[in-house]
């Protein structure tokens, strides 16, 4: 089973590619592929064919998938991109910021 260092709902910063340096919220995760979709980032154009009668086709802009290794989670406390650490608290594994130690 594959795991990712980011989860759905996390605030992340893109560290490489055309949207480098931009922040966004994770909408979807696909651990098996190692990809994520970020709200308002990596916009691609899709050619959509009408499927039902009366439905319009055309060119639609949508968020494309991005490899998870190209993003870093942003700490809510220090507001910087950070690596993820793990810590045990009350027999529960939590994710922490490697820079300031705050819970992610």
CORQUI-V777985 format. One record per residue. N is the residue number from 1. PHI is phi in degrees with one decimal (999 if undefined). BURIAL is # if it has 16 or more other ideal C-beta (glycine too) atoms within 10 Angstrom, else .. Layout:
# CORQUI-V777985
<<N,PHI,BURIAL> <N,PHI,BURIAL>>
This chain:
# CORQUI-V777985
<<1,999,.> <2,-92.2,.> <3,-125.1,.> <4,-114.3,#> <5,-84.3,.> <6,-121.0,#> <7,-125.1,.> <8,-60.8,.> <9,97.4,.> <10,-70.7,#> <11,-89.5,#> <12,-128.8,#> <13,-118.1,#> <14,-81.7,#> <15,-105.4,.> <16,-154.5,.> <17,105.1,.> <18,-68.5,.> <19,-103.3,#> <20,-55.6,.> <21,90.0,.> <22,-91.7,.> <23,-105.5,#> <24,-170.0,#> <25,-102.5,.> <26,-74.6,#> <27,-93.3,.> <28,-143.3,.> <29,-127.1,#> <30,-128.1,.> <31,-59.8,.> <32,-64.9,.> <33,-96.3,.> <34,76.0,.> <35,-120.5,#> <36,-137.8,#> <37,-119.5,#> <38,-111.4,#> <39,-60.7,.> <40,74.7,.> <41,-123.1,#> <42,54.5,#> <43,-72.1,.> <44,-123.1,.> <45,-101.4,.> <46,-119.7,.> <47,-92.5,.> <48,-105.4,.> <49,-93.7,.> <50,-65.3,.> <51,-97.1,.> <52,-115.6,.> <53,-67.5,.> <54,93.7,.> <55,-81.0,.> <56,-91.3,.> <57,-101.5,.> <58,143.9,.> <59,-100.6,.> <60,-120.0,.> <61,-95.8,.> <62,-147.2,.> <63,-74.4,#> <64,-97.0,.> <65,-74.6,.> <66,-136.1,#> <67,-65.7,.> <68,-65.7,#> <69,-71.3,.> <70,-92.7,#> <71,-128.6,#> <72,-129.5,#> <73,-65.4,#> <74,-102.3,#> <75,-72.3,#> <76,-73.2,.> <77,-82.4,.> <78,-93.7,.> <79,55.8,.> <80,-129.4,.> <81,-67.0,#> <82,-144.7,#> <83,-81.7,.> <84,-100.6,#> <85,-112.8,.> <86,-123.5,.> <87,-144.4,.> <88,-97.2,.> <89,-131.0,.> <90,52.6,.> <91,59.9,.> <92,-127.8,.> <93,-84.4,.> <94,-118.5,.> <95,-93.3,.> <96,-127.1,#> <97,-78.0,#> <98,-75.0,.> <99,-85.6,.> <100,-115.2,.> <101,85.6,.> <102,-74.8,.> <103,-76.3,.> <104,-90.2,#>>
